């Protein structure tokens, strides 16, 4: 069954959405809480909310995941998913905003998005990392490296192309300049538009995207503040988002989620609930800051080879917390410090249950739960 998360076009035009950010020069507005058509938890298409009717589409197993927690939504890429479109315009100047997070600690040349085909200098607008966490821009002939694009927390980026001089490019992350370069004058055809990859394949994104906004002009300081304040408020929200799938237990499928009404708010308590467990099966929970590696092992890791049929390790296992379990359910609760330094931090959880009848190895795993600590 296909589920469509969209808003009526008439509401957009009447200002229901466009009152939130400036509308003048708006060419593309993708927001994960609107315009997403998905089936079986994967994105079939993502419709632009600018009023222009642009649509990005995925195909087969290359579709990214769609995840939602309350009012927040995100599009999750895991290193092999892409959304693409062919848009009927060319830009010589642009202001591009994004709300995103890299979920892999370091990377080399993986693109959150790429507009324009490779070739001559000044033919692409892109956002990528290289050499670990360095901001990276390829202008068609030269590799430009700058400051840091960190992982495991939500970020708000702003790229301005062609301001001051026709070939200038400035990238800011949360308002701070990370990269400033100069190329030939820009002329970028959006006939090639890819999210989660470079325009010509295959340098792919591993992380989450919540919003992507493209203007065909340079915004004023007041307009920039309006957009970044709106994106910043969205990045600051606390949410818990399930990902992956659990495996079979003797009583069903191990399923981890936030307890009803619980959110990972700074200064509060957060409670999880795992269902589908054996009636008397004990359980523990992995508490992690990484869902991409467990020591030297790349995640996710299928465990069929050791007898945990259908089970996948999704998070690292450095912290293990016993759970209160009984009657097929296990729960945990922990306090989150009220520290501004933790705002937007990513935390990843997964439940392990001891269940001898479940499979030859006698252990089963739940799905994962990704937290963003916030307000």
C-alpha positions as a Markdown table, in Angstrom:
| # | Residue | x | y | z |
|---|---|---|---|---|
| 1 | Unk | 0.0 | 0.0 | 0.0 |
| 2 | Unk | 1.3 | 3.5 | -0.9 |
| 3 | Unk | 1.0 | 6.3 | 1.7 |
| 4 | Unk | 1.3 | 9.9 | 0.5 |
| 5 | Unk | 2.4 | 12.7 | 2.8 |
| 6 | Unk | 1.4 | 15.8 | 0.9 |
| 7 | Unk | -0.3 | 19.1 | 1.3 |
| 8 | Unk | -3.0 | 20.4 | -1.1 |
| 9 | Unk | -1.5 | 22.7 | -3.8 |
| 10 | Unk | -4.1 | 25.4 | -3.1 |
| 11 | Unk | -3.0 | 25.5 | 0.5 |
| 12 | Unk | 0.6 | 26.1 | -0.5 |
| 13 | Unk | -0.4 | 28.9 | -2.8 |
| 14 | Unk | -2.6 | 30.5 | -0.2 |
| 15 | Unk | 0.4 | 30.8 | 2.1 |
| 16 | Unk | -0.1 | 27.8 | 4.4 |
| 17 | Unk | 3.5 | 26.7 | 3.7 |
| 18 | Unk | 5.0 | 29.6 | 1.9 |
| 19 | Unk | 4.5 | 32.0 | 4.8 |
| 20 | Unk | 7.3 | 30.1 | 6.6 |
| 21 | Unk | 10.1 | 31.1 | 4.2 |
| 22 | Unk | 10.5 | 33.8 | 1.5 |
| 23 | Unk | 8.7 | 32.9 | -1.7 |
| 24 | Unk | 10.5 | 35.2 | -4.1 |
| 25 | Unk | 13.0 | 33.3 | -6.3 |
| 26 | Unk | 12.1 | 30.0 | -4.6 |
| 27 | Unk | 12.8 | 27.2 | -7.2 |
| 28 | Unk | 12.8 | 24.1 | -5.0 |
| 29 | Unk | 11.5 | 23.2 | -1.6 |
| 30 | Unk | 11.7 | 19.7 | -0.4 |
| 31 | Unk | 10.6 | 19.0 | 3.2 |
| 32 | Unk | 10.3 | 15.5 | 4.5 |
| 33 | Unk | 7.0 | 16.2 | 6.3 |
| 34 | Unk | 5.2 | 17.0 | 3.0 |
| 35 | Unk | 5.0 | 15.6 | -0.5 |
| 36 | Unk | 6.5 | 12.2 | 0.3 |
| 37 | Unk | 5.0 | 9.1 | -1.4 |
| 38 | Unk | 6.3 | 5.9 | 0.0 |
| 39 | Unk | 5.6 | 2.2 | 0.0 |
| 40 | Unk | 7.0 | -0.5 | 2.4 |
| 41 | Unk | 8.9 | 2.3 | 4.2 |
| 42 | Unk | 10.9 | 3.4 | 1.1 |
| 43 | Unk | 10.5 | 6.7 | -0.8 |
| 44 | Unk | 8.9 | 6.3 | -4.3 |
| 45 | Unk | 8.8 | 10.1 | -4.9 |
| 46 | Unk | 9.4 | 13.4 | -3.1 |
| 47 | Unk | 7.4 | 16.3 | -4.4 |
| 48 | Unk | 8.5 | 19.9 | -4.3 |
| 49 | Unk | 6.5 | 22.3 | -2.2 |
| 50 | Unk | 7.5 | 25.5 | -4.0 |
| 51 | Unk | 4.4 | 25.4 | -6.2 |
| 52 | Unk | 6.4 | 24.5 | -9.3 |
| 53 | Unk | 5.4 | 20.8 | -9.2 |
| 54 | Unk | 8.9 | 19.3 | -9.4 |
| 55 | Unk | 9.3 | 15.6 | -8.3 |
| 56 | Unk | 12.3 | 13.5 | -7.3 |
| 57 | Unk | 11.9 | 9.8 | -7.8 |
| 58 | Unk | 13.6 | 6.6 | -6.6 |
| 59 | Unk | 13.8 | 3.2 | -8.2 |
| 60 | Unk | 13.7 | -0.3 | -6.8 |
| 61 | Unk | 16.1 | -1.1 | -3.9 |
| 62 | Unk | 17.9 | 2.3 | -4.5 |
| 63 | Unk | 15.0 | 4.1 | -2.8 |
| 64 | Unk | 15.9 | 5.7 | 0.5 |
| 65 | Unk | 13.9 | 5.0 | 3.7 |
| 66 | Unk | 11.2 | 7.3 | 5.0 |
| 67 | Unk | 11.0 | 7.7 | 8.8 |
| 68 | Unk | 8.6 | 9.7 | 10.9 |
| 69 | Unk | 8.2 | 10.5 | 14.6 |
| 70 | Unk | 5.3 | 12.7 | 15.5 |
| 71 | Unk | 5.6 | 16.0 | 13.5 |
| 72 | Unk | 9.2 | 15.3 | 12.4 |
| 73 | Unk | 10.1 | 13.3 | 9.3 |
| 74 | Unk | 13.3 | 12.5 | 7.5 |
| 75 | Unk | 14.6 | 10.7 | 4.4 |
| 76 | Unk | 17.3 | 8.2 | 5.3 |
| 77 | Unk | 20.2 | 7.3 | 2.9 |
| 78 | Unk | 22.5 | 4.4 | 3.7 |
| 79 | Unk | 25.2 | 4.7 | 1.2 |
| 80 | Unk | 23.4 | 3.2 | -1.8 |
| 81 | Unk | 20.2 | 5.2 | -2.3 |
| 82 | Unk | 19.4 | 8.0 | -4.7 |
| 83 | Unk | 16.5 | 10.3 | -5.7 |
| 84 | Unk | 16.8 | 12.0 | -9.0 |
| 85 | Unk | 15.0 | 14.5 | -11.2 |
| 86 | Unk | 15.3 | 16.5 | -14.4 |
| 87 | Unk | 14.3 | 20.1 | -13.7 |
| 88 | Unk | 13.7 | 22.6 | -16.5 |
| 89 | Unk | 15.9 | 25.5 | -15.4 |
| 90 | Unk | 19.5 | 26.7 | -15.4 |
| 91 | Unk | 20.8 | 29.0 | -12.6 |
| 92 | Unk | 23.8 | 31.3 | -12.7 |
| 93 | Unk | 23.3 | 32.4 | -9.0 |
| 94 | Unk | 21.8 | 30.5 | -6.2 |
| 95 | Unk | 21.3 | 30.2 | -2.4 |
| 96 | Unk | 20.8 | 26.6 | -1.2 |
| 97 | Unk | 19.8 | 25.6 | 2.3 |
| 98 | Unk | 19.7 | 22.1 | 3.8 |
| 99 | Unk | 18.9 | 20.5 | 7.1 |
| 100 | Unk | 20.8 | 17.2 | 7.4 |
| 101 | Unk | 23.1 | 15.0 | 9.3 |
| 102 | Unk | 25.9 | 12.6 | 8.3 |
| 103 | Unk | 25.6 | 9.4 | 10.2 |
| 104 | Unk | 29.0 | 8.1 | 9.3 |
| 105 | Unk | 31.9 | 9.4 | 11.3 |
| 106 | Unk | 34.2 | 10.1 | 8.3 |
| 107 | Unk | 33.8 | 9.8 | 4.5 |
| 108 | Unk | 35.6 | 10.4 | 1.3 |
| 109 | Unk | 33.7 | 12.2 | -1.5 |
| 110 | Unk | 30.1 | 11.3 | -0.6 |
| 111 | Unk | 27.5 | 13.7 | -1.8 |
| 112 | Unk | 24.4 | 14.9 | -0.1 |
| 113 | Unk | 23.2 | 16.4 | -3.4 |
| 114 | Unk | 24.5 | 17.4 | -6.8 |
| 115 | Unk | 22.9 | 19.8 | -9.3 |
| 116 | Unk | 24.3 | 20.0 | -12.8 |
| 117 | Unk | 26.4 | 17.6 | -14.8 |
| 118 | Unk | 30.2 | 17.4 | -14.5 |
| 119 | Unk | 32.3 | 19.1 | -17.2 |
| 120 | Unk | 33.6 | 22.6 | -17.4 |
| 121 | Unk | 34.2 | 24.8 | -14.3 |
| 122 | Unk | 31.2 | 26.3 | -12.7 |
| 123 | Unk | 28.7 | 23.7 | -13.9 |
| 124 | Unk | 27.7 | 22.2 | -10.6 |
| 125 | Unk | 26.2 | 23.1 | -7.2 |
| 126 | Unk | 27.1 | 20.3 | -4.8 |
| 127 | Unk | 27.5 | 19.5 | -1.1 |
| 128 | Unk | 29.9 | 16.8 | 0.0 |
| 129 | Unk | 32.6 | 15.8 | 2.4 |
| 130 | Unk | 36.1 | 14.5 | 1.7 |
| 131 | Unk | 39.2 | 13.3 | 3.6 |
| 132 | Unk | 37.1 | 12.5 | 6.7 |
| 133 | Unk | 35.0 | 15.5 | 7.6 |
| 134 | Unk | 36.3 | 18.3 | 5.3 |
| 135 | Unk | 33.8 | 20.4 | 3.3 |
| 136 | Unk | 34.4 | 19.6 | -0.4 |
| 137 | Unk | 33.4 | 21.3 | -3.6 |
| 138 | Unk | 34.4 | 20.3 | -7.1 |
| 139 | Unk | 34.2 | 23.2 | -9.6 |
| 140 | Unk | 34.7 | 21.1 | -12.7 |
| 141 | Unk | 38.5 | 20.9 | -12.6 |
| 142 | Unk | 39.7 | 21.8 | -9.1 |
| 143 | Unk | 39.2 | 20.1 | -5.8 |
| 144 | Unk | 38.4 | 22.7 | -3.1 |
| 145 | Unk | 38.6 | 21.7 | 0.6 |
| 146 | Unk | 37.6 | 23.6 | 3.6 |
| 147 | Unk | 36.5 | 23.3 | 7.2 |
| 148 | Unk | 34.6 | 20.6 | 9.0 |
| 149 | Unk | 31.2 | 19.0 | 8.3 |
| 150 | Unk | 30.7 | 16.9 | 11.5 |
| 151 | Unk | 28.7 | 13.7 | 11.9 |
| 152 | Unk | 26.0 | 12.5 | 14.2 |
| 153 | Unk | 24.2 | 15.8 | 14.7 |
| 154 | Unk | 21.7 | 17.8 | 12.7 |
| 155 | Unk | 23.2 | 20.7 | 10.8 |
| 156 | Unk | 21.9 | 23.6 | 8.8 |
| 157 | Unk | 23.9 | 24.5 | 5.7 |
| 158 | Unk | 23.8 | 27.5 | 3.5 |
| 159 | Unk | 25.6 | 27.7 | 0.1 |
| 160 | Unk | 25.7 | 30.9 | -1.9 |
| 161 | Unk | 26.9 | 30.8 | -5.4 |
| 162 | Unk | 27.8 | 33.9 | -7.5 |
| 163 | Unk | 27.6 | 36.6 | -4.9 |
| 164 | Unk | 30.3 | 39.3 | -5.1 |
| 165 | Unk | 31.7 | 37.7 | -8.2 |
| 166 | Unk | 30.1 | 35.3 | -10.8 |
| 167 | Unk | 32.3 | 32.4 | -9.7 |
| 168 | Unk | 32.3 | 32.8 | -5.9 |
| 169 | Unk | 31.0 | 30.0 | -3.6 |
| 170 | Unk | 30.7 | 30.2 | 0.2 |
| 171 | Unk | 29.5 | 27.3 | 2.4 |
| 172 | Unk | 28.3 | 28.0 | 5.9 |
| 173 | Unk | 27.4 | 25.3 | 8.5 |
| 174 | Unk | 25.3 | 26.6 | 11.3 |
| 175 | Unk | 26.3 | 30.1 | 10.2 |
| 176 | Unk | 30.1 | 29.6 | 10.3 |
| 177 | Unk | 32.1 | 29.7 | 7.1 |
| 178 | Unk | 33.5 | 26.3 | 6.2 |
| 179 | Unk | 34.5 | 26.8 | 2.6 |
| 180 | Unk | 35.1 | 29.8 | 0.4 |
| 181 | Unk | 36.2 | 29.3 | -3.2 |
| 182 | Unk | 36.2 | 31.0 | -6.6 |
| 183 | Unk | 35.5 | 29.3 | -10.0 |
| 184 | Unk | 34.5 | 30.4 | -13.4 |
| 185 | Unk | 31.0 | 32.0 | -13.6 |
| 186 | Unk | 28.3 | 29.5 | -12.7 |
| 187 | Unk | 25.8 | 28.2 | -15.2 |
| 188 | Unk | 24.2 | 25.1 | -13.7 |
| 189 | Unk | 21.5 | 23.1 | -15.5 |
| 190 | Unk | 19.1 | 21.3 | -13.1 |
| 191 | Unk | 18.3 | 18.8 | -15.9 |
| 192 | Unk | 20.7 | 16.7 | -13.8 |
| 193 | Unk | 19.6 | 16.8 | -10.2 |
| 194 | Unk | 20.5 | 14.0 | -7.7 |
| 195 | Unk | 20.0 | 13.7 | -4.0 |
| 196 | Unk | 22.2 | 11.2 | -2.2 |
| 197 | Unk | 24.9 | 11.0 | -4.9 |
| 198 | Unk | 27.1 | 12.8 | -7.3 |
| 199 | Unk | 25.7 | 13.7 | -10.7 |
| 200 | Unk | 27.6 | 10.9 | -12.5 |
| 201 | Unk | 27.6 | 8.2 | -9.7 |
| 202 | Unk | 28.7 | 6.7 | -7.4 |
| 203 | Unk | 29.8 | 8.8 | -4.3 |
| 204 | Unk | 26.8 | 8.3 | -2.1 |
| 205 | Unk | 25.5 | 9.9 | 1.1 |
| 206 | Unk | 25.1 | 8.0 | 4.4 |
| 207 | Unk | 22.8 | 10.1 | 6.6 |
| 208 | Unk | 19.5 | 11.8 | 7.0 |
| 209 | Unk | 17.9 | 14.7 | 5.1 |
| 210 | Unk | 15.0 | 16.7 | 6.4 |
| 211 | Unk | 14.9 | 19.8 | 4.2 |
| 212 | Unk | 16.4 | 21.1 | 1.0 |
| 213 | Unk | 15.7 | 24.6 | -0.3 |
| 214 | Unk | 17.0 | 26.3 | -3.5 |
| 215 | Unk | 16.6 | 30.0 | -4.5 |
| 216 | Unk | 17.6 | 31.4 | -7.8 |
| 217 | Unk | 19.0 | 34.6 | -6.2 |
| 218 | Unk | 21.0 | 35.9 | -3.2 |
| 219 | Unk | 18.8 | 36.4 | -0.2 |
| 220 | Unk | 19.0 | 39.5 | 2.1 |
| 221 | Unk | 20.4 | 39.1 | 5.6 |
| 222 | Unk | 16.9 | 39.3 | 7.0 |
| 223 | Unk | 15.7 | 36.6 | 4.6 |
| 224 | Unk | 18.6 | 34.4 | 5.4 |
| 225 | Unk | 17.8 | 34.7 | 9.1 |
| 226 | Unk | 14.2 | 33.8 | 8.5 |
| 227 | Unk | 15.1 | 30.6 | 6.6 |
| 228 | Unk | 17.8 | 29.5 | 9.0 |
| 229 | Unk | 15.7 | 30.2 | 12.1 |
| 230 | Unk | 13.0 | 28.0 | 10.6 |
| 231 | Unk | 15.4 | 25.3 | 9.7 |
| 232 | Unk | 17.2 | 25.6 | 13.1 |
| 233 | Unk | 14.0 | 25.1 | 15.0 |
| 234 | Unk | 13.3 | 21.9 | 13.1 |
| 235 | Unk | 16.9 | 20.7 | 13.7 |
| 236 | Unk | 16.6 | 21.4 | 17.4 |
| 237 | Unk | 13.5 | 19.2 | 17.9 |
| 238 | Unk | 13.8 | 16.0 | 19.9 |
| 239 | Unk | 12.6 | 12.9 | 18.1 |
| 240 | Unk | 13.0 | 9.1 | 18.1 |
| 241 | Unk | 12.9 | 7.3 | 14.7 |
| 242 | Unk | 12.8 | 3.5 | 14.3 |
| 243 | Unk | 15.0 | 2.1 | 11.5 |
| 244 | Unk | 15.7 | -1.4 | 10.2 |
| 245 | Unk | 13.7 | -4.4 | 11.2 |
| 246 | Unk | 13.9 | -6.8 | 14.1 |
| 247 | Unk | 14.1 | -10.6 | 13.8 |
| 248 | Unk | 11.8 | -13.4 | 14.8 |
| 249 | Unk | 11.6 | -14.4 | 18.5 |
| 250 | Unk | 9.6 | -17.3 | 20.0 |
| 251 | Unk | 6.7 | -14.9 | 20.4 |
| 252 | Unk | 6.8 | -12.7 | 17.3 |
| 253 | Unk | 9.2 | -10.0 | 16.1 |
| 254 | Unk | 11.3 | -7.9 | 18.4 |
| 255 | Unk | 10.2 | -4.3 | 17.9 |
| 256 | Unk | 11.8 | -1.3 | 19.6 |
| 257 | Unk | 10.2 | 2.1 | 19.8 |
| 258 | Unk | 9.8 | 5.1 | 22.2 |
| 259 | Unk | 7.2 | 4.5 | 24.9 |
| 260 | Unk | 4.0 | 6.3 | 24.0 |
| 261 | Unk | 4.4 | 10.1 | 24.6 |
| 262 | Unk | 8.2 | 9.8 | 25.3 |
| 263 | Unk | 10.7 | 12.1 | 23.5 |
| 264 | Unk | 14.4 | 12.5 | 24.1 |
| 265 | Unk | 14.2 | 16.0 | 25.5 |
| 266 | Unk | 17.2 | 17.7 | 27.1 |
| 267 | Unk | 16.7 | 17.7 | 30.9 |
| 268 | Unk | 14.0 | 15.0 | 30.7 |
| 269 | Unk | 13.7 | 11.3 | 31.0 |
| 270 | Unk | 13.3 | 9.1 | 27.9 |
| 271 | Unk | 11.7 | 5.7 | 27.9 |
| 272 | Unk | 11.9 | 2.9 | 25.4 |
| 273 | Unk | 9.6 | -0.1 | 24.9 |
| 274 | Unk | 10.5 | -3.4 | 23.2 |
| 275 | Unk | 7.6 | -5.7 | 22.3 |
| 276 | Unk | 7.3 | -9.2 | 20.7 |
| 277 | Unk | 9.6 | -10.9 | 23.2 |
| 278 | Unk | 9.3 | -14.3 | 24.8 |
| 279 | Unk | 7.2 | -14.2 | 28.0 |
| 280 | Unk | 10.1 | -14.7 | 30.3 |
| 281 | Unk | 13.0 | -13.7 | 28.0 |
| 282 | Unk | 15.6 | -11.4 | 29.6 |
| 283 | Unk | 16.9 | -8.5 | 27.4 |
| 284 | Unk | 19.5 | -5.8 | 27.3 |
| 285 | Unk | 19.8 | -2.7 | 25.2 |
| 286 | Unk | 22.8 | -1.4 | 23.2 |
| 287 | Unk | 23.3 | 2.3 | 23.7 |
| 288 | Unk | 25.5 | 3.8 | 21.0 |
| 289 | Unk | 26.7 | 7.0 | 19.3 |
| 290 | Unk | 27.5 | 5.1 | 16.1 |
| 291 | Unk | 25.3 | 3.0 | 13.7 |
| 292 | Unk | 27.9 | 2.7 | 11.0 |
| 293 | Unk | 30.7 | 0.7 | 12.7 |
| 294 | Unk | 31.1 | -1.7 | 15.6 |
| 295 | Unk | 34.8 | -1.6 | 16.3 |
| 296 | Unk | 36.4 | -2.5 | 12.9 |
| 297 | Unk | 33.2 | -4.1 | 11.6 |
| 298 | Unk | 31.0 | -2.2 | 9.2 |
| 299 | Unk | 27.3 | -2.0 | 10.1 |
| 300 | Unk | 24.6 | -3.1 | 9.4 |
| 301 | Unk | 25.9 | -6.7 | 9.9 |
| 302 | Unk | 23.7 | -9.7 | 9.1 |
| 303 | Unk | 24.1 | -12.5 | 11.7 |
| 304 | Unk | 22.6 | -15.5 | 9.8 |
| 305 | Unk | 26.0 | -17.1 | 9.6 |
| 306 | Unk | 26.2 | -17.6 | 13.4 |
| 307 | Unk | 22.6 | -19.0 | 13.6 |
| 308 | Unk | 20.8 | -15.7 | 14.4 |
| 309 | Unk | 18.4 | -16.2 | 11.4 |
| 310 | Unk | 17.2 | -12.9 | 10.0 |
| 311 | Unk | 18.9 | -10.8 | 12.6 |
| 312 | Unk | 20.9 | -7.7 | 11.8 |
| 313 | Unk | 23.2 | -5.8 | 14.1 |
| 314 | Unk | 22.4 | -2.1 | 13.5 |
| 315 | Unk | 24.4 | -0.2 | 16.2 |
| 316 | Unk | 27.7 | -0.5 | 18.0 |
| 317 | Unk | 27.8 | -2.4 | 21.3 |
| 318 | Unk | 30.1 | -0.4 | 23.5 |
| 319 | Unk | 27.4 | 0.4 | 26.1 |
| 320 | Unk | 25.0 | -2.4 | 27.3 |
| 321 | Unk | 22.1 | -1.6 | 29.6 |
| 322 | Unk | 20.0 | -4.3 | 31.3 |
| 323 | Unk | 16.2 | -3.9 | 30.7 |
| 324 | Unk | 13.2 | -4.5 | 32.8 |
| 325 | Unk | 11.4 | -7.3 | 31.1 |
| 326 | Unk | 8.3 | -9.5 | 31.5 |
| 327 | Unk | 5.2 | -10.6 | 29.7 |
| 328 | Unk | 6.8 | -10.2 | 26.3 |
| 329 | Unk | 7.8 | -6.5 | 26.8 |
| 330 | Unk | 11.0 | -4.9 | 28.0 |
| 331 | Unk | 11.6 | -1.3 | 28.9 |
| 332 | Unk | 14.3 | 1.2 | 29.8 |
| 333 | Unk | 14.4 | 4.7 | 31.0 |
| 334 | Unk | 17.3 | 7.1 | 31.3 |
| 335 | Unk | 17.8 | 10.8 | 32.2 |
| 336 | Unk | 19.1 | 13.2 | 29.5 |
| 337 | Unk | 21.3 | 16.0 | 30.9 |
| 338 | Unk | 20.1 | 19.5 | 30.3 |
| 339 | Unk | 23.2 | 20.5 | 28.5 |
| 340 | Unk | 23.2 | 22.7 | 25.4 |
| 341 | Unk | 26.3 | 20.8 | 24.1 |
| 342 | Unk | 24.1 | 17.8 | 23.6 |
| 343 | Unk | 21.5 | 19.6 | 21.4 |
| 344 | Unk | 21.0 | 17.7 | 18.1 |
| 345 | Unk | 23.3 | 14.8 | 19.2 |
| 346 | Unk | 22.5 | 11.4 | 17.7 |
| 347 | Unk | 22.1 | 8.3 | 19.9 |
| 348 | Unk | 21.3 | 4.8 | 18.6 |
| 349 | Unk | 19.6 | 2.0 | 20.5 |
| 350 | Unk | 18.9 | -1.7 | 19.8 |
| 351 | Unk | 17.5 | -4.5 | 22.0 |
| 352 | Unk | 19.1 | -7.9 | 22.3 |
| 353 | Unk | 17.0 | -10.7 | 23.9 |
| 354 | Unk | 18.0 | -14.1 | 25.2 |
| 355 | Unk | 15.5 | -16.5 | 23.6 |
| 356 | Unk | 16.7 | -20.1 | 23.1 |
| 357 | Unk | 13.7 | -21.3 | 20.9 |
| 358 | Unk | 14.1 | -18.2 | 18.6 |
| 359 | Unk | 16.9 | -19.6 | 16.5 |
| 360 | Unk | 20.0 | -21.9 | 16.7 |
| 361 | Unk | 22.1 | -19.3 | 18.5 |
| 362 | Unk | 19.4 | -18.5 | 21.0 |
| 363 | Unk | 19.5 | -14.7 | 20.7 |
| 364 | Unk | 17.4 | -12.2 | 18.8 |
| 365 | Unk | 17.6 | -8.5 | 18.0 |
| 366 | Unk | 15.1 | -5.7 | 17.6 |
| 367 | Unk | 15.1 | -3.0 | 15.0 |
| 368 | Unk | 17.1 | 0.1 | 15.8 |
| 369 | Unk | 15.9 | 3.4 | 17.2 |
| 370 | Unk | 17.7 | 6.6 | 16.3 |
| 371 | Unk | 17.4 | 9.5 | 18.7 |
| 372 | Unk | 18.1 | 13.2 | 18.2 |
| 373 | Unk | 18.4 | 14.9 | 21.5 |
| 374 | Unk | 16.6 | 18.2 | 21.5 |
| 375 | Unk | 13.9 | 20.5 | 22.7 |
